[in-house]
Amino acid sequence: MTAPRRTIGTSDLEVYPLSLGGNVFGWTADRDASFAVLDGYTAAGGNFVDTADSYSAWVPGNTGGDSERIIGEWFELRGNRDDMVIATKVSQHPGFKGLAADNILKAADASLERLKTDRIDLYYAHFDDDTVPLENTVAALSSLVDAGKVRYIGISNYTPERIAEWFRITNENGLHRAVALQPHYNLVERGFEDAYRALAESEGLGVVPYFALAKGFLTGKYRDGVTVDSPRSGGASHYLDDRGRAVLSVLDEVANARGASVASVALAWLAAQPTVVAPIASARNTAQLADLVASVELRLSEDEVRLLSDASAVTAEA
């Protein structure tokens, strides 16, 4: 049974409640592995793929836009572009750095070419660029909607103050409103709840969190005495402190009770949070994908959600 779709903010984009991250395409997943993951995700009912024009420029030999190229080739070969919602981002591609208006317009055209499509469903400002007046950035993104090249606008990695300013500019100038917010948010990174959530609620933003599994920590594979061979291990192992161990303990408890994986439970917790539409999670192979899509059918009880929330609120000193 396909999971009910959710609407992103005030848009008409209806998406599967788990977004497939494309950051690994062209990095830890080659073309064939990426195609297999994309095929498996859509076979499970998925329709929401997230990427960025900079993925994966950090890999030796890559130029940026590598993930978009793989997705675009997959769209073309499968003939399924109209069935999918594609999100990509601007500001970090080596050849299109920043958020100056002319750069945004050129970067969007380059993404459209790589994705082999005539429109981007959701286009994020990836990282704030304080060298450019925010008015220019917001107006340029809005002009892409007018041109039919972008359907909806999203915001990622901005401070709450800058997001509030974004909407002041939007309202004063009658520009197209952003509909989505992509923050760093998961069971062990909960800063989103302080100020961002209230903004999302007041501005009608659908929240699509990245690093939903804390770079792999919330899969449960990072444990005391265990060595993990992963490009992300350095970014995840620091969570293994007293608080992280408390979180893993409750994740294990809930997972065992439900006959589910730790990763599925962590994603289900995130999907149950107010304003969250679809957590983003990536898989470099179909074996990893299985736990991700299993989270969609997992409905945690209020008690289970509270237990996990309380465990992740425990400080390292407690």
Buried (B, 14 or more C-beta within 10 A) or exposed (E): EEBEBBEBBBBEBBBBBBBBBBBBBBBBBEBEBBBBBBBBBBEBBBBBBBBBBBBBBEBEEBEBBBBBBBBBBBBEEBEBBEEBBBBBBBBBBEBBBBBBBEBBBBBBEBBBEBBBBEBBBBBBBBBBBEEBBBBBBBBBBBBBBEEEBBBBBBBBBBEBEBBBBBBEBBEEEEBBBBBBBBBBBBBBBBEBBEBBBEBBEEBEBBBBBBBBBBBBBBBBBBEEEEEBEBBBBEBBBEBBEEBBBBBBEBBEBBBEEBEBBBBBBBBBBBBBBEBBBBBBBBBBBBEBBBBBBBBBBBEBEEEBBEBBBEBBEBEEEE
